[in-house]
């Protein structure tokens, strides 16, 4: 089976059943080799004529996607499906989805180079806020007008007014969005969800590297959602005690919410409390109490750990970090970036007034941290694009800024992957003011690049 190419997109259209027994019949070696060498924006598999599929059937095309990504930079994924098929694919692959999903081929065309600058009005909804942001940015970059529904109720209401929109997008997913290990919440806390009986396996299941890099980025409050935990044994107790000791080196706080000790020794709670872990009945006891959040460290960023020196591997990839940042900010501001200066130094911010900041970490083949300092004007403009309205609400602006930086992190991950460098990214950390940021990067040397967007100075800082 050969793909049909139209509008810079190559589309395979299998029919009937797509399972482990039949999928191999759709692709021969010659088809694979020809597809890998295609010069197109996307290579998609249409599920319109597929009656039934399972993961084994989809995996045949997933293997093709891997080959494509190794040989060229075309986007890959599936299209033409209903809600039931979309949910099935998401369930099959869950957090392993690096490919894209487009509800229809017409929606996919909107993201191709053939449909640039057509000024289409597009309504967007996804339950995943990062996806809403990513879709809006890509379409905005392609020259379209985007309207983002912030909730399902808002989407259901707006989509009834079909005459206002050229396209309505839902059940769509853009791949290469990075890694989701935890959930960022108001107050710069990270929430981990744990359940069932906790034993020695917790040390295998918990991504300690991700956690440590989150500490390095500046997160200081970690909450374990333990509502569904039945009990724990001594191995889990020792793990969390060590985790708390490690957190103390960063002045970070670990909390358990909803944890019951009906089936575990009460002495376990005493031991955990002695190690510095705090216990709360309800999540809102923490998240809805701004004073408590500040006290627990969600607004603090002081870091007493020794800092590492920026190495050659990071500096070599500096252009990719700059490109990912500049491309994203240019899309959001419709302004061209002008590089004013670049030097290896400690972070210097000459004018702190009207500045907010965010940082995001990466780790894997190389590791480090990207810090971005925004003039409030740029941050507000980004917020206006993504939520569709002007706002002076600092919390909303910071939330939007975090989503924007998450997109930058995703682009960094993709650009590095194209060079064979594998990294994961942490969740973004935001700062109400630059003094909080300076506590994190205090005494760290890095590469500082000063950029100008329409006269507004924007700072990029790469460090470890």
Number of C-alpha atoms within 10 A of each C-alpha: 13 17 18 12 15 11 15 18 25 21 21 21 18 21 15 13 16 24 17 16 10 14 19 13 12 16 16 11 8 10 14 18 13 11 20 20 11 19 15 20 20 24 26 28 21 21 23 16 13 15 11 13 19 14 16 16 18 18 15 19 22 19 11 18 22 14 15 22 16 14 12 15 15 20 22 27 23 27 25 22 20 13 11 9 16 20 13 14 17 14 12 15 11 10 12 13 20 20 19 19 26 24 22 20 19 12 19 22 19 22 23 19 15 15 18 17 15 12 15 19 15 21 22 23 26 21 13 10 14 18 20 24 22 22 22 25 23 18 22 23 19 21 18 21 19 25 21 22 22 18 13 12 9 12 20 12 11 17 18 10 9 11 8 13 17 12 17 18 19 17 19 23 24 20 19 19 23 24 20 13 18 16 12 19 11 15 25 25 25 23 21 16 15 17 15 12 16 18 16 16 11 17 15 8 9 14 11 12 13 21 19 16 22 23 25 24 29 31 32 28 25 25 21 19 19 20 18 14 17 16 19 20 14 13 15 18 19 17 15 18 19 14 18 21 17 14 21 17 13 19 19 24 22 25 21 23 21 16 20 18 15 9 10 14 13 11 10 16 18 12 15 19 15 12 17 19 21 16 18 14 14 14 17 10 13 19 17 12 12 15 11 14 20 13 12 21 21 23 23 23 26 20 22 13 12 9 16 11 12 19 14 9 11 19 16 9 16 13 11 17 22 17 15 19 21 21 15 18 23 14 18 22 17 12 14 15 20 15 15 11 11 14 12 15 14 17 24 11 14 6 9 13 11 11 20 25 26 25 28 25 27 24 18 13 12 15 18 22 25 24 24 21 24 21 18 18 13 21 23 23 16 23 24 16 21 25 20 14 11 13 13 10 9 14 13 15 23 22 19 24 26 23 23 26 25 26 24 27 28 21 22 24 25 22 19 18 15 14 10 11 14 16 19 20 26 27 28 27 29 30 24 16 16 20 14 18 26 19 15 23 24 14 13 18 19 25 20 21 19 19 20 16 19 13 10 14 19 21 22 22 26 25 26 21
